[in-house]
Amino acid sequence: MKMSQADSVDVTVTVSDVKVQFSGSANSVMVSVMNFLSKQVPSMDLARKIWLNYSAQELIEAYSYLIKLTPEGPRVIPDSDARLSDKDIVALQLVAARIAKDLGRLQDDSMQVAEMHTATALNPKSISSRISEMVKAGHVARDEKEQGRYRITTAGIHWLNSTIAKKVTQ
C-alpha cells in the first residue's frame, strides 16, 4: 500500500537543544516520537543533575545585589553591608564582565589587572596576588589569545557562589 501526501505526518520534537524530525504514517510517527521521548527525556534529566553552566540570567539573579552595569562598565557595587575580601571583589568583577559580555555590553569577558584596578580601586599588587591564587585554584583562567588578561571559570563561579552565600545576606 502506497502512502499519499494526505496520509503522511511530519512531527518535529525539540527537547532542550536536541531537535528531531519524524515523517511517515500517523501510527509510525507516534511510535517513533514516544520511543524518542522515553529514551531522551530521562537521560536529559540525569544529565541536568551533573551539568554546570551559568547563563547570564542565572548570574544576574545570583549577583544583582552586588554587581551593576554602569555607563563606565560593569562594577561591584554591593547593596548590603557585605564584608567582601579582595578575592571576592576580583571574582565578582570578572563575573560582572562575563554578564556584560553575555548581554552584548562588552566584546570580551576577560580583563587586565589595570582594568580591574580602575573598576574596583583595589591595590594592583593585591589584584595580581588574588588572580594568581585563583588561577592556581582553577577559578580564573588566563586568556589564551592575549597575555595579561583573565576571565572567571565555571568552577570559579561555583566557588564564588558558596563563598558569597556564607558572607552575605541579601
Secondary structure as UniProt FT lines:
FT   HELIX           5..7
FT   STRAND          8..15
FT   TURN            16..17
FT   STRAND          18..25
FT   HELIX           26..50
FT   HELIX           56..63
FT   TURN            64..66
FT   STRAND          67..70
FT   TURN            71..72
FT   STRAND          73..76
FT   HELIX           86..102
FT   TURN            103..104
FT   STRAND          111..112
FT   HELIX           113..120
FT   HELIX           124..137
FT   STRAND          140..142
FT   TURN            147..148
FT   STRAND          149..152
FT   HELIX           154..167
//
